[in-house]
Amino acid sequence: MISRRAFLAAGGGLFAQSPAAPNIVLILCDDLGYGDVGAYWPDAKIPTPHMDRLAREGMRFTDAHSPSSVCTPTRYGVMTGRYCWRTRLKNGVGSGYSPALIEPGRETIASLLKNRKGYRTGGFGKWHLGLGTAEKVDYAQEFRPSPLEYGFDEYFGIPASLDMPPYVFIDGHKAVEPPTASIGDNGEVKRGPFWRGGPRSPSFQMDDVVPSIVKRACAFVEREKGPFFAYVPLPAPHTPWVPSKPFQGKSKFGLYGDFVEETDASIGMILAALERSGKAGNTLVIATSDNGAPWEDRDAREAGGHRANAKWRGQKADIQEAGHRIPFLVRWPGRVKPGTVSDQTICLTDVFATISDVQGIPMTARMGEDSVSILPVLEGKQKGPLREAVVHHSANGLFSIRSGDWKLILGHGSGGFTEPIKRDAKPGEAPGELFNLRQDPHEDRDVYDANPAVVKRLTALLKKYQDSGSSR
């Protein structure tokens, strides 16, 4: 529960009106599945008390989605409110050496808050949106653009995923320590500490990355006096599963379970920093994930029945629900009623418009083209559907579109990690698949042929979104 200090800071009670300029903390976990969080999946085998607490003290969304089933495009969508398939990145993800993906001059959440409202902005964690302008970033030199060119006053973290070289900490425009050492490739280890070999800083230790990021994030939260925005894209529980020493062996479900517990504890540390500094009562906290978990049914059997993606079909990278249906928790004392649940269909791109709405900043045509404010939902004022549709995108670029109960997939196969990844239509077979998620949440019964009007409508709507440059 929120402390007495935070209770008083909220104006005497959790549902008192909070001031007009709330602090904002956005925590983006990496590969955390819907079924990894106890508040979402009663049969979850790994304790997540801090995320469960956020659900009790705020709003839990049951139909939230990442714009992509993999990390780089989702992070672009979070920062800009725009689908990444509108950029040069049409499939896959970036690397630790990729040039910057966000276009010069494009508004981000950080620049919006810093330049329009005078917020202090800090980012702490996995960037994975490219750095600099060269084809290959030189970590022995300063690089521009870095996150500082996109609205952050400070940024500390790692260039890409924790299983991608170079293994360095970045701080603003440079590496904290150049990657003059190296680490070998440990091979295709799926159920353990997989990483790719490559350059690393001599003092870089993988199991120290999450604690270092959380330490910097907590220091920022406690230090800032005026309104602040803290973006915390944790690199966990993505591979490599490298829990720090206090969490090694803590769970009953191996390294993955240990790393999920550390991820949840990291969120708890940030919440504790808000409380120690008396800021919890005036802080909007969002905790979510960039896509589903890389977890198949056979993995559940090997892990004592833990189903990281709950009941949903597929896994990370796939176009099926497990690839992009994610936990999404919001706590905002005085504005969001505790213990509430929303079944509104939302997308992580919506964070941009929501923050703009909270701040009273008008959205122009060149801002957040695929972002819809969820503020009316948070305040309990939205009655009907919030969105006309959400577009999903798999790792290899397979599209689907979701509107109401209907989900149209424009092809066959997973488009991601689950076999078959891509399958041509058989003779006489429809070119895509259609599912009614209310009647068939596991996507087992393709009803494409039986619903030509729905197929026609959704196909036309997706083309409109693709051609017009906007979906709002």
C-alpha positions as CSV (number, residue, x, y, z in Angstrom):
1,M,0.0,0.0,0.0
2,I,1.0,3.6,-0.5
3,S,2.7,5.1,2.6
4,R,1.1,7.7,4.9
5,R,3.5,10.2,3.5
6,A,2.3,9.5,0.0
7,F,-1.3,9.5,1.2
8,L,-0.9,13.0,2.6
9,A,0.9,14.2,-0.5
10,A,-2.2,13.1,-2.5
11,G,-4.3,15.6,-0.6
12,G,-5.5,13.5,2.2
13,G,-6.7,10.4,0.3
14,L,-6.0,8.3,-2.7
15,F,-8.9,9.6,-4.6
16,A,-8.3,13.3,-3.9
17,Q,-7.6,15.6,-6.8
18,S,-3.9,15.6,-7.6
19,P,-2.0,18.7,-8.9
20,A,-2.0,19.6,-12.6
21,A,1.6,18.7,-13.3
22,P,2.1,15.0,-12.2
23,N,5.4,13.3,-12.3
24,I,5.3,10.5,-14.8
25,V,7.1,7.1,-14.5
26,L,6.9,4.7,-17.5
27,I,8.4,1.3,-16.8
28,L,8.7,-0.9,-19.9
29,C,9.7,-4.5,-19.1
30,D,11.4,-6.6,-21.8
31,D,9.7,-9.8,-22.9
32,L,7.5,-10.0,-19.8
33,G,4.5,-12.1,-20.7
34,Y,0.8,-11.6,-19.8
35,G,0.9,-14.8,-17.7
36,D,4.1,-13.8,-15.8
37,V,2.1,-11.3,-13.6
38,G,-0.1,-12.8,-10.9
39,A,-2.7,-10.0,-11.2
40,Y,-3.3,-11.3,-14.8
41,W,-2.9,-15.0,-14.4
42,P,-4.0,-16.6,-11.1
43,D,-2.0,-19.8,-12.0
44,A,1.3,-17.8,-12.4
45,K,4.0,-19.7,-10.6
46,I,6.4,-16.8,-10.1
47,P,5.5,-14.2,-7.4
48,T,5.1,-10.6,-8.6
49,P,4.0,-8.7,-5.5
50,H,4.9,-5.2,-6.7
51,M,3.0,-5.5,-10.0
52,D,0.1,-7.1,-8.2
53,R,0.2,-4.1,-5.9
54,L,0.0,-1.7,-8.8
55,A,-3.1,-3.6,-10.0
56,R,-4.7,-3.2,-6.6
57,E,-3.9,0.5,-6.3
58,G,-4.7,1.4,-9.9
59,M,-6.2,0.1,-13.2
60,R,-5.4,-3.1,-14.9
61,F,-6.0,-3.3,-18.7
62,T,-6.8,-6.8,-19.9
63,D,-6.8,-6.0,-23.7
64,A,-3.6,-4.0,-24.1
65,H,-1.2,-4.6,-27.0
66,S,2.3,-3.7,-28.1
67,P,2.3,-2.3,-31.7
68,S,4.9,-4.9,-32.6
69,S,5.7,-8.4,-31.4
70,V,9.4,-7.5,-31.0
71,C,11.3,-4.8,-29.2
72,T,12.8,-2.1,-31.5
73,P,9.6,-1.3,-33.3
74,T,7.6,-1.3,-30.1
75,R,10.0,1.2,-28.5
76,Y,9.7,3.5,-31.5
77,G,5.9,3.3,-31.1
78,V,6.1,4.1,-27.4
79,M,8.4,7.1,-27.8
80,T,6.6,8.6,-30.8
81,G,3.0,7.3,-30.8
82,R,3.5,6.1,-34.4
83,Y,3.6,2.6,-35.8
84,C,7.2,1.7,-36.7
85,W,6.3,0.0,-40.0
86,R,5.9,3.6,-41.3
87,T,9.7,4.0,-40.9
88,R,12.6,2.4,-42.8
89,L,12.4,-0.6,-40.4
90,K,9.8,-2.9,-42.0
91,N,10.7,-6.0,-40.0
92,G,13.1,-7.3,-37.5
93,V,15.0,-5.3,-34.9
94,G,18.0,-3.1,-34.7
95,S,21.4,-4.0,-33.2
96,G,23.8,-2.3,-30.8
97,Y,25.5,-0.7,-33.8
98,S,22.4,0.5,-35.7
99,P,22.0,4.2,-36.6
100,A,19.3,6.2,-34.9
101,L,15.8,5.2,-36.0
102,I,13.7,8.1,-34.8
103,E,13.6,10.8,-37.4
104,P,15.2,14.2,-36.7
105,G,12.6,16.7,-35.5
106,R,10.0,14.0,-34.6
107,E,8.3,14.7,-31.2
108,T,8.8,12.1,-28.5
109,I,7.2,11.8,-25.1
110,A,10.4,13.2,-23.6
111,S,10.7,16.2,-25.9
112,L,7.0,16.9,-25.5
113,L,7.3,17.1,-21.7
114,K,10.7,18.9,-21.7
115,N,10.1,21.5,-24.3
116,R,6.4,22.2,-23.9
117,K,6.0,21.8,-20.1
118,G,9.5,22.2,-18.6
119,Y,9.8,18.7,-17.2
120,R,13.1,17.2,-16.2
121,T,13.4,14.0,-18.3
122,G,15.5,10.9,-17.6
123,G,15.9,7.6,-19.3
124,F,17.4,4.5,-17.7
125,G,17.7,1.1,-19.4
126,K,17.6,-0.5,-22.8
127,W,17.4,2.0,-25.6
128,H,17.5,-0.2,-28.8
129,L,16.5,2.7,-31.1
130,G,19.9,3.2,-32.6
131,L,22.6,5.8,-31.9
132,G,24.4,8.3,-34.1
133,T,24.1,8.6,-37.9
134,A,26.9,6.2,-39.1
135,E,26.2,2.8,-40.4
136,K,28.1,1.4,-37.4
137,V,28.3,3.3,-34.2
138,D,31.8,3.9,-32.8
139,Y,31.7,3.5,-29.1
140,A,35.2,4.9,-28.7
141,Q,33.8,8.3,-29.8
142,E,30.9,10.5,-28.8
143,F,27.8,9.7,-30.8
144,R,25.0,12.0,-31.9
145,P,22.1,11.6,-31.9
146,S,21.7,9.9,-28.6
147,P,18.6,9.9,-26.4
148,L,19.6,13.4,-25.4
149,E,18.7,14.6,-28.9
150,Y,15.2,13.2,-28.4
151,G,14.2,15.1,-25.3
152,F,16.1,13.4,-22.5
153,D,18.1,15.5,-20.0
154,E,20.0,12.4,-19.1
155,Y,20.1,8.8,-20.3
156,F,22.0,5.9,-18.7
157,G,21.7,2.3,-20.0
158,I,22.7,-0.1,-22.7
159,P,22.5,0.4,-26.5
160,A,20.3,-2.6,-27.3
161,S,19.2,-5.9,-25.8
162,L,21.4,-7.5,-23.1
163,D,22.2,-10.4,-25.5
164,M,23.6,-8.0,-28.2
165,P,27.1,-6.6,-28.4
166,P,28.6,-4.2,-27.7
167,Y,28.3,-4.8,-23.9
168,V,28.7,-1.3,-22.6
169,F,26.9,1.3,-20.5
170,I,26.0,4.5,-22.3
171,D,25.7,7.8,-20.5
172,G,24.4,10.6,-22.7
173,H,26.6,10.9,-25.8
174,K,29.3,8.3,-24.9
175,A,30.1,4.9,-23.6
176,V,31.0,5.0,-19.9
177,E,33.9,2.6,-20.7
178,P,34.9,1.8,-24.3
179,P,34.4,-1.9,-25.3
180,T,38.0,-2.8,-25.5
181,A,37.6,-6.4,-24.2
182,S,35.4,-9.1,-25.6
183,I,33.1,-12.0,-24.6
184,G,32.6,-15.2,-26.6
185,D,29.4,-16.4,-28.1
186,N,27.8,-18.9,-25.8
187,G,25.8,-20.6,-28.6
188,E,22.1,-21.1,-29.2
189,V,21.0,-21.6,-25.6
190,K,17.3,-21.0,-25.4
191,R,16.5,-22.0,-21.9
192,G,19.3,-20.1,-20.2
193,P,21.8,-17.3,-20.4
194,F,21.9,-16.9,-24.2
195,W,24.1,-14.0,-25.6
196,R,25.9,-13.2,-28.8
197,G,29.7,-12.8,-28.6
198,G,31.3,-9.5,-29.2
199,P,33.1,-6.5,-27.7
200,R,32.4,-5.5,-24.1
201,S,33.8,-3.0,-21.6
202,P,36.4,-4.6,-19.3
203,S,34.3,-4.0,-16.2
204,F,30.9,-4.9,-17.8
205,Q,29.1,-7.7,-15.9
206,M,25.7,-8.8,-17.2
207,D,24.2,-9.6,-13.8
208,D,25.0,-6.1,-12.7
209,V,23.1,-4.4,-15.5
210,V,19.6,-4.4,-14.0
211,P,20.7,-3.2,-10.5
212,S,22.8,-0.4,-12.1
213,I,19.9,0.8,-14.1
214,V,17.5,0.7,-11.2
215,K,20.0,2.6,-9.0
216,R,20.2,5.4,-11.4
217,A,16.5,5.6,-11.9
218,C,15.8,5.7,-8.2
219,A,18.4,8.4,-7.7
220,F,16.7,10.5,-10.4
221,V,13.3,10.0,-8.9
222,E,14.5,11.0,-5.4
223,R,16.6,13.9,-6.6
224,E,14.2,15.9,-8.9
225,K,12.3,18.7,-7.2
226,G,10.0,19.8,-10.0
227,P,7.8,17.7,-12.3
228,F,9.8,14.9,-14.0
229,F,9.4,12.1,-16.5
230,A,11.3,8.9,-15.8
231,Y,11.4,6.3,-18.7
232,V,12.7,3.0,-17.4
233,P,13.0,0.4,-20.1
234,L,14.3,-2.6,-18.1
235,P,16.3,-5.1,-20.1
236,A,14.6,-8.0,-18.2
237,P,13.4,-10.7,-18.2
238,H,14.7,-10.8,-21.8
239,T,17.7,-13.2,-22.5
240,P,20.3,-13.6,-21.1
241,W,18.6,-14.7,-17.9
242,V,21.2,-13.3,-15.6
243,P,19.7,-12.5,-12.2
244,S,21.9,-10.7,-9.8
245,K,23.2,-12.6,-6.8
246,P,20.4,-11.8,-4.4
247,F,17.9,-13.4,-6.8
248,Q,19.9,-16.4,-8.0
249,G,17.9,-19.5,-6.9
250,K,15.2,-17.4,-5.3
251,S,12.3,-18.8,-7.4
252,K,11.4,-22.4,-8.0
253,F,11.5,-22.0,-11.7
254,G,15.1,-21.6,-12.7
255,L,16.9,-18.6,-14.1
256,Y,13.8,-17.3,-15.9
257,G,11.8,-17.3,-12.7
258,D,14.7,-15.7,-10.8
259,F,14.9,-12.9,-13.4
260,V,11.2,-12.3,-13.4
261,E,11.3,-11.9,-9.6
262,E,14.2,-9.4,-10.0
263,T,12.2,-7.5,-12.6
264,D,9.2,-7.2,-10.2
265,A,11.5,-6.3,-7.3
266,S,13.1,-3.6,-9.5
267,I,9.6,-2.1,-10.0
268,G,9.2,-2.2,-6.3
269,M,12.4,-0.3,-5.7
270,I,11.2,2.5,-8.0
271,L,7.9,2.6,-6.2
272,A,9.8,2.8,-2.9
273,A,11.9,5.7,-4.1
274,L,8.7,7.6,-4.9
275,E,7.4,7.0,-1.4
276,R,10.7,7.9,0.3
277,S,10.7,11.2,-1.5
278,G,7.1,11.9,-0.8
279,K,6.2,11.9,-4.5
280,A,4.0,8.8,-4.9
281,G,0.8,10.8,-4.4
282,N,1.5,13.0,-7.4
283,T,3.0,10.5,-9.8
284,L,1.4,8.7,-12.7
285,V,3.0,5.2,-12.9
286,I,2.7,3.0,-15.9
287,A,4.2,-0.5,-15.9
288,T,4.0,-2.7,-19.0
289,S,6.0,-4.9,-21.4
290,D,7.3,-4.4,-25.0
291,N,5.8,-7.7,-26.3
292,G,5.0,-11.2,-25.1
293,A,7.4,-13.8,-23.7
294,P,9.4,-16.2,-25.9
295,W,7.6,-19.1,-24.3
296,E,5.9,-22.1,-25.9
297,D,3.6,-24.7,-24.4
298,R,6.5,-27.1,-24.1
299,D,8.4,-24.5,-22.0
300,A,5.5,-24.5,-19.6
301,R,5.8,-28.3,-19.2
302,E,9.5,-27.9,-18.4
303,A,8.9,-25.1,-15.9
304,G,6.4,-26.8,-13.6
305,G,3.3,-25.5,-15.4
306,H,4.2,-21.8,-15.6
307,R,2.7,-20.3,-18.7
308,A,4.4,-17.0,-19.3
309,N,1.8,-16.0,-22.0
310,A,-1.2,-17.3,-20.1
311,K,-3.9,-18.7,-22.3
312,W,-2.9,-16.9,-25.5
313,R,-1.7,-18.6,-28.6
314,G,1.9,-18.2,-29.8
315,Q,4.8,-16.4,-28.3
316,K,7.0,-13.3,-28.7
317,A,7.5,-12.3,-32.4
318,D,4.3,-14.0,-33.5
319,I,1.2,-12.2,-34.9
320,Q,-1.0,-14.4,-32.7
321,E,-2.2,-12.9,-29.4
322,A,0.7,-14.1,-27.2
323,G,3.1,-12.0,-29.4
324,H,1.6,-8.7,-28.5
325,R,-1.0,-9.0,-25.7
326,I,0.7,-7.6,-22.7
327,P,0.2,-6.5,-19.1
328,F,-0.5,-2.8,-18.7
329,L,-0.9,-1.3,-15.2
330,V,-1.6,2.3,-14.3
331,R,-1.5,3.9,-10.9
332,W,-2.4,7.6,-10.4
333,P,-3.6,8.6,-7.0
334,G,-6.6,11.0,-7.2
335,R,-7.3,10.3,-10.9
336,V,-7.4,6.5,-11.3
337,K,-9.8,4.6,-9.0
338,P,-7.9,1.8,-7.2
339,G,-8.7,-1.8,-8.1
340,T,-10.3,-1.1,-11.4
341,V,-10.2,-3.2,-14.5
342,S,-10.6,-2.1,-18.1
343,D,-11.3,-4.3,-21.1
344,Q,-10.8,-1.5,-23.6
345,T,-8.6,-2.4,-26.5
346,I,-5.5,-0.2,-26.3
347,C,-2.0,0.0,-27.8
348,L,1.3,1.2,-26.4
349,T,1.3,3.9,-29.0
350,D,-1.5,5.4,-26.9
351,V,0.9,6.5,-24.2
352,F,2.0,9.5,-26.3
353,A,-1.5,10.9,-26.8
354,T,-2.4,10.1,-23.2
355,I,0.5,12.2,-21.8
356,S,-0.3,14.9,-24.3
357,D,-3.9,14.9,-23.1
358,V,-2.9,15.0,-19.4
359,Q,-0.7,18.0,-20.1
360,G,-3.4,19.8,-22.3
361,I,-1.1,19.8,-25.3
362,P,-3.0,19.8,-28.6
363,M,-2.0,17.0,-31.0
364,T,-0.9,18.1,-34.5
365,A,-1.1,16.0,-37.6
366,R,2.6,15.3,-37.3
367,M,2.5,14.0,-33.7
368,G,1.5,10.6,-32.5
369,E,-0.2,9.6,-35.8
370,D,-1.3,6.2,-34.3
371,S,-1.9,7.3,-30.7
372,V,-5.3,7.7,-29.0
373,S,-5.6,9.1,-25.5
374,I,-6.7,6.6,-22.8
375,L,-7.3,9.4,-20.3
376,P,-11.1,9.1,-20.5
377,V,-10.7,5.4,-19.6
378,L,-8.4,6.2,-16.7
379,E,-10.9,8.7,-15.3
380,G,-13.9,6.4,-15.8
381,K,-15.5,8.6,-18.3
382,Q,-15.3,6.4,-21.5
383,K,-18.5,4.4,-22.2
384,G,-18.0,3.0,-25.7
385,P,-15.0,1.6,-27.5
386,L,-12.0,3.9,-27.4
387,R,-10.4,2.9,-30.6
388,E,-11.7,2.1,-34.1
389,A,-8.9,-0.5,-34.5
390,V,-5.4,-1.5,-33.6
391,V,-2.8,-2.7,-36.1
392,H,-0.5,-5.6,-35.1
393,H,2.9,-6.4,-36.7
394,S,5.0,-9.5,-36.3
395,A,8.8,-9.9,-36.4
396,N,8.9,-10.7,-40.1
397,G,6.4,-8.0,-41.1
398,L,3.1,-9.9,-41.1
399,F,0.1,-7.6,-40.5
400,S,-3.1,-8.0,-38.7
401,I,-5.8,-5.6,-37.7
402,R,-8.1,-5.8,-34.7
403,S,-11.5,-4.1,-34.5
404,G,-13.9,-5.0,-31.7
405,D,-14.1,-8.8,-31.5
406,W,-12.6,-9.3,-34.9
407,K,-9.0,-10.0,-35.8
408,L,-7.9,-10.3,-39.4
409,I,-4.5,-11.7,-40.2
410,L,-3.2,-11.0,-43.7
411,G,-1.5,-14.3,-44.3
412,H,-0.8,-17.7,-42.8
413,G,1.8,-18.7,-40.2
414,S,3.1,-17.0,-37.1
415,G,5.2,-14.4,-38.8
416,G,7.6,-14.8,-35.8
417,F,9.2,-17.6,-33.9
418,T,6.5,-20.4,-33.9
419,E,6.5,-22.9,-36.8
420,P,5.3,-22.6,-39.4
421,I,6.6,-19.0,-39.6
422,K,5.3,-18.5,-43.2
423,R,2.9,-20.7,-45.1
424,D,1.5,-20.2,-48.6
425,A,-2.3,-20.5,-49.0
426,K,-3.3,-24.0,-50.1
427,P,-5.4,-24.3,-53.3
428,G,-8.8,-22.9,-52.7
429,E,-7.8,-21.6,-49.3
430,A,-8.4,-17.9,-48.3
431,P,-5.3,-15.6,-48.4
432,G,-5.6,-14.8,-44.7
433,E,-7.3,-15.7,-41.4
434,L,-10.1,-14.2,-39.4
435,F,-10.9,-14.9,-35.7
436,N,-13.6,-13.7,-33.4
437,L,-11.7,-13.3,-30.2
438,R,-14.7,-13.1,-27.9
439,Q,-15.9,-16.5,-29.1
440,D,-12.4,-18.0,-29.8
441,P,-9.7,-16.3,-27.7
442,H,-7.1,-18.9,-28.5
443,E,-7.5,-18.3,-32.3
444,D,-8.3,-21.9,-33.1
445,R,-11.2,-21.4,-35.5
446,D,-10.6,-19.5,-38.7
447,V,-13.9,-18.0,-39.9
448,Y,-12.5,-16.0,-42.9
449,D,-14.7,-17.6,-45.5
450,A,-17.9,-17.3,-43.4
451,N,-17.6,-13.5,-42.9
452,P,-16.7,-11.8,-46.2
453,A,-18.2,-8.5,-45.1
454,V,-15.9,-8.4,-42.1
455,V,-12.9,-9.3,-44.1
456,K,-13.7,-6.6,-46.7
457,R,-14.2,-3.9,-44.0
458,L,-11.1,-4.7,-42.1
459,T,-8.9,-5.1,-45.2
460,A,-10.1,-1.6,-46.4
461,L,-9.5,-0.1,-43.0
462,L,-6.0,-1.4,-42.8
463,K,-5.2,-0.1,-46.3
464,K,-6.6,3.3,-45.3
465,Y,-4.3,3.4,-42.2
466,Q,-1.3,2.4,-44.3
467,D,-2.0,4.9,-47.1
468,S,-3.1,7.9,-45.1
469,G,-0.1,7.9,-42.7
470,S,-2.4,7.9,-39.6
471,S,-4.9,5.7,-37.8
472,R,-6.5,8.3,-35.6
